[in-house]
Amino acid sequence: MIFVLGATGKVGRALVPALLDAGAAVRALTRDPAKARIDPRAEVVQGDLDTADLPALLDGADRVFVLTQGHSTERETAVAQAAAHAGVTHLVKLSTTGVYFGQTDPITRAHAEAEQAIREAGPAWTILRPGAFMDNRFAWLGSIRDENAVYVPEGDPASALVHVRDIAAVATLALTTSGHEGATYELTGGEALTTAQQVAILADAIGRPVEFVEEPETAARERMVRRFGWPAEAVDGFFALKRESAEREHVVFDTVERVLGRPPLTFAKWARENAAAFTYHYGG
Ligand SMILES: NC(=O)c1ccc[n+]([C@@H]2O[C@H](COP(=O)([O-])OP(=O)(O)OC[C@H]3O[C@@H](n4cnc5c(N)ncnc54)[C@H](OP(=O)(O)O)[C@@H]3O)[C@@H](O)[C@H]2O)c1
């Protein structure tokens, strides 16, 4: 049985059905099963990683997908050590390309430390290091729906955005087939697109022009606090990561194609899949 942390997150939502389709038995963790909408073929377990009885959650698990929100090395170390005690044979950790590039922002540092804890815990391991997700562009939902516009901080870099289904597909192979033990995979899409190009692709999928507005970082910070309710600390962490990753977000790795034997999914495909969500509300 494969135990999936973050089962209701962007990657987890794609991973759980992919594992089930591959024939695996899946135990999915959520803090709130009533809201979780997890694939009914999975066993759903309730738990908060800050307080959970890890040995009980891990009982009977052979492999674990390790993803924690909040970038807590402590949580991942605790999971890795409890998994080793529970007889888990393989840990697959979701990290970030920032570790490959040696970034020193707090989010990347926490991932680097957690990677080390996973490698040292005892079970076999595979580290997945995705770059920025296409799903991050859901942050544009509100302004596209309300104002038919996208606001980005000035100097936003071109980015080789990766589709979460590609991350999930690689994770599925690592968790259900052999040959991925001890591997570290950097995962990106197949092409770097500027934000202006991304907006044009999305506008094409939606079927109407969308205004593209670059704004100073101070205005972008204010927008994140106002629109998304992010705490100031989270906004600082985000911009610290962005400053460091800006020079490298365009870098394309061929890992998805090498591991999956097919090209990565494109942003145009992501835009078509999600166009309906972006059109809702706008009356202009
Ligand atoms: N976004 C990017 O571009 C990007 C790029 C590279 C790497 N990453 C990494 O990807 C990870 C985030 O993945 P994601 O975007 O899939 O996350 P997400 O969509 O934000 O989902 C977070 C998941 O964590 C679970 N969770 C949160 N707090 C928890 C707790 N205390 N106990 C148990 N479960 C908890 C949530 O489950 P419930 O709410 O159901 O409990 C949810 O399933 C981060 O480590 C991030 O650094 C992101």
The ligand as a Gaussian input file, in Angstrom:
#p B3LYP/6-31G(d) Opt

LIG

0 1
 N        3.891000      25.633000      -6.670000
 C        5.079000      25.498000      -7.244000
 O        5.362000      26.092000      -8.284000
 C        6.084000      24.551000      -6.649000
 C        7.267000      24.301000      -7.348000
 C        8.202000      23.406000      -6.789000
 C        7.924000      22.804000      -5.589000
 N        6.761000      23.064000      -4.927000
 C        6.502000      22.403000      -3.640000
 O        5.279000      21.685000      -3.686000
 C        4.763000      21.588000      -2.361000
 C        3.322000      22.046000      -2.352000
 O        2.636000      21.136000      -3.065000
 P        1.177000      21.470000      -3.549000
 O        1.190000      22.752000      -4.316000
 O        0.650000      20.260000      -4.151000
 O        0.503000      21.784000      -2.141000
 P       -0.879000      22.330000      -1.978000
 O       -1.668000      22.246000      -3.220000
 O       -0.757000      23.665000      -1.348000
 O       -1.476000      21.264000      -0.968000
 C       -0.930000      21.084000       0.291000
 C       -1.343000      19.723000       0.827000
 O       -0.749000      19.587000       2.113000
 C       -1.737000      19.118000       3.012000
 N       -1.436000      19.680000       4.325000
 C       -1.191000      20.978000       4.627000
 N       -0.924000      21.107000       5.934000
 C       -1.012000      19.852000       6.464000
 C       -0.855000      19.336000       7.791000
 N       -0.566000      20.122000       8.839000
 N       -1.013000      18.003000       7.968000
 C       -1.328000      17.199000       6.937000
 N       -1.470000      17.626000       5.660000
 C       -1.339000      18.943000       5.437000
 C       -3.067000      19.571000       2.463000
 O       -4.050000      18.631000       2.842000
 P       -5.435000      18.952000       3.598000
 O       -5.704000      20.422000       3.456000
 O       -6.445000      18.100000       2.873000
 O       -5.222000      18.490000       4.986000
 C       -2.834000      19.505000       0.953000
 O       -3.126000      18.224000       0.459000
 C        5.598000      22.467000      -1.485000
 O        6.524000      21.663000      -0.786000
 C        6.306000      23.366000      -2.501000
 O        7.527000      23.875000      -2.011000
 C        5.828000      23.917000      -5.438000

